[in-house]
Amino acid sequence: MSPAKALPAGWPADKPLALSVSVMLEGWTDDAAPGIGPMGNPLKAGVLDLQARSWAEYGPKVGAWRLLDILGRLKIRSVFYVSGILAERYPELMRAIADAGHVVAGHGWSQHIIPSYQTADEEARDLARCLAEIEKSAGQRPTGWLSPRCTPSTRTSELLAKSGFDWHADFFDSDLPYRHATPAGAITAVPFTMEVNDMPLYVRYGSEPEAFTRILERILSNWPRLGRPAGCLDITVHAHVFGRPIGAIEFMNSLEAARRYGDWAWLTDHRRLADLCKAG
């Protein structure tokens, strides 16, 4: 058995499971489109998939607003991971997210631009313009980051630390957040879990929407059987996927389910986890 990591300072001692709520608000440049969509049959290489683009644009136009309403009614704070290009295109939405008390974090410039494919100069340029556009439209400088496809380059953590970020969520190697050393100083590595995420469950695997809540409840109800070890679990939705009515229903159901297990689980977000880890 691997040794247990110490809990960050301020973690509730009687609630070992931290449930982070995240909304992915993703966009693409005019010459790009999602590589996967509801049609399921990709077009030939070199053909712009306008159906997939239109499907994705539902996120900032409709889905994000519906998810904001749900979070507001339930009085739950979330981190919105935002593509820089959407911060540029939808400043009213960015301001609404910030005014509602949510945290706006960076999620790359466009979702088809993967940091590990970029040169050092390209990655630094895109990070800088994400920072500038989010700060301009949301009125808050982002301090957290999740790369497109959750796939950083070997430089990303150092670049984020150098740019003043507090946390980086492209990590899958731990149940708990931890301080990650870089040549530019330490940054908090926040683990990102995929078990309760609409993109793999609903879009990639073709599960029915109810699987989202069912899997969450299965984890929550069985957590004490694992010996009550401390850990993080993400409740993650994409504005263009579960921002639609059938997905929004499951998002509501999942958040209500989380509260029913308050004896050992607590609702939080990546920003709060990073703050606890940084303070400890």
N, C-alpha and C positions, 0 to 999 in steps of 0.2 A: 504493500500500500504506500502510495506517495505521501510525503508529509503534507499536512494541512497548512495552508498559508494563513497568516494572521489577518484578522478582519481589519479593514480600514477604520480609523478612529471615527466614532459617531455612528457606526453601523448598529442598528437596534439589536441588542444581544439576544432577545427572545424571538427574532424574526430572521431566520437564516436565508430566506429566499427573497432576492431583490428582483422585482418585475419592472423592467424599463419599458416605457412606451415611446415608440418612435414612428414618425410619419416620413416616408420618402417622397419628396416632391421633385420629380425628375423631368429633365428636358433635353432636347436634341437640337443641334444647329440645323439650319435650313437645308443642308445637303445630306442629312442623316436621318435615320429612323430606328426604332427599337429592332433588335435582332430577333426578338420573339414576340408573338402577339396571339390574339385569340383565333386567328384563321388557321394557325398551325402548319401551313405549307409555305415556307419561305420562297420569296420570288428569286428569279435568276440573279446571279451576281451582277452588280452594276446598275440594277433597276431600283429606283427609289420607291419604297413601300409606303404609299400615301395612306393606305388603310391603317397601318401600324402607327404612322405619325398622328393621324386624327385620333386614334384610340389613346395615345399618350397625352394628347393635348386636353383630354377630359380632366386630367389631374388639376392643373392650375385654373381651368375655367369653371369647373363644377365640383370635382371630388374633394379638393382641399377645403372648400367652404363647408361642405357637408361634415367633414371630419372635425373641423373647427367647432361647428355647432354641437356635435356630440361631446367633444371634450369639455366644452363650456358647460353643458347641462350636467355632466357628471363631475365637474370641478376637478379635472385631472390635467396635470401639466405634461407636455410632451416635448421632445426634441424634434424639430422639423429639419431634416437633412435636405438641403436645397441646391439644385444645380445653379451655378452662377448665371447662366443664360436666362433662367426663369426669374431670378432676382432683377435682372435688367428689364425683362419684358413685362413683369407683373408687380410693379412697386406697391400698388394698392393692397394686393394680397400679402406681400411681405410685411407691410405696416400692420395689417389686421392680425397676422400671426404674432408679431411682437407685442401689439397692444393687448392681446388676450393673455399675455404672460408666458407664452411659450418661448423656447430657446431656438434660435435659428443657427444651424451649423452648416459647414460647407460639405458639398457632395460632388466636387469636380465642376468643370465648366459645362461640359456636355457629356451625356452618359456613354457615348461611343468613344470618348477619349480616355484611354486607359493609361495611368501613369507609367506602368512598366514598359509601355511602347514609346514613351517620350524621351527626348534628350533632356539633359539637366536644365538647359535654358527654357525649353518648352514647358516643362513642368513648373518651374519657378514663375514663368509668365502667367500661366493659367491660374496658379494659386493666388498670385497677386491680384488678378482681375476678379477672381471670386471674392476675395476679401473686400475689395473696393466696392463691388456692386451690392453685396449683401449689406455692408455697413451703410451705404448710401440709401438703400431702399427700406431696410428694416430698422435702421437707426441703432443697430447694435453690431459691434465687431464680433464675428464668429470666433469662438475659442475651441470648437470641436470639429472633427473632420472624419468623413467616411469616403473612401475612394469609390469611383464607379466600379461596379462588379466586386467591390471590397478588395481590390487588387492593387496594392501600392507598388511603388518601385523600391529599390534598395536605398533610395535617397529620401523617401517621403517623410519618415519620422523625423529625420534631422532637419529637413526643410520646415516642417511644422513647428518644431521646437524653436528654430531660429526665428520664425515669424510670429512667435508669441502665443501659439496654441497651447491649451491646457490638456486636451485629450485627443487620442487617435483611436478609432474604433475598428481598424482593419486587423483585429487580432482574434484568433480562434484557438489559442493554446492554453487557456486558463478558465476556471470557473469564477475567478475574482479579478477585479482590476488590480493593476500593479504598476509601479514606476518603471518605465522603460528608458534605459540610458542611450543617449545619442551623443555624437561629438559636439553638438550644440547645446547640450544639457538634457535633463530628464523630461519626459512627457508621460502622462498617464495612459497606459494601454487599457482600454475598456473592452472586455470580451464581447463579441457580437455572436449571438446564437441564432440558429436558423430553424429551430423546431416549430416555432409559431410565427410564420412569415408567409404572407399571401402569395408572394412571387413563386417560390418553389412549390408550395402546396397546391395552389389553385391553377397557376398558369403552366408551370413546367410539368407537374405530376398529374394534373387533371382531376384533383380531388374535389369533392363537392364542398361548397363554402362552409358547411357545418363542421367540416374536419378541423377548421381553424380553432373553434372553441372546444371541440371534443378533445383534441390533443392537449390543449392548455389545461383543461380540467383533469385529464388523465395524469399529467405531470404533477399538478397541484395536489390532487387527492392521494398520490402515492409518494409524495416527497418525504414524509416522515419515515417511510419504510426504507429509505436510503440511509438512515442513521442521522437524519437532519443535518447533513453537511451544509455549510454555507455556499451559496453560489448565486449567479446572475442568470436571468432568463429574459429574453426580449419578446415583447409583443409588438410586431412590426407590420405596418400596412403601407402600401403605395397608393398615393392619391388617385392615380389613374386606374388602379385595380380595385381595391376595396373601398375606394371613395364612391363607387357605384352602389345603388340601393342594396343589392343582395349582400355585398361585402360589408357595407356599413352596418347592417343588422348584426353580422357576426362580430364586428368590431365592438359594438355596444355589448353584445352578449359576453364577449371575452372579458371586457373591463368589469362588468357586473359580477362575473364569475370570480375574477381575481379578488374582489372585495369580500366575497363569501369565505375566502380562505385566509382572512386577516390574522388568524392565530399564528401563522408562521410565514406569511408572505406580505411584503409591503410594496406598494406602487411607488415608483421613483422614475428617474430618467438618467441618461448618460452624464448630463452636466452635474447632477447631484452626486453621482458615484465618483466622478472625477474630482469634485471638490473634497469629498471625504478622503479619497486616496492622497490627494495633494496635501491635505491638512495633517494626515498621519505620517 
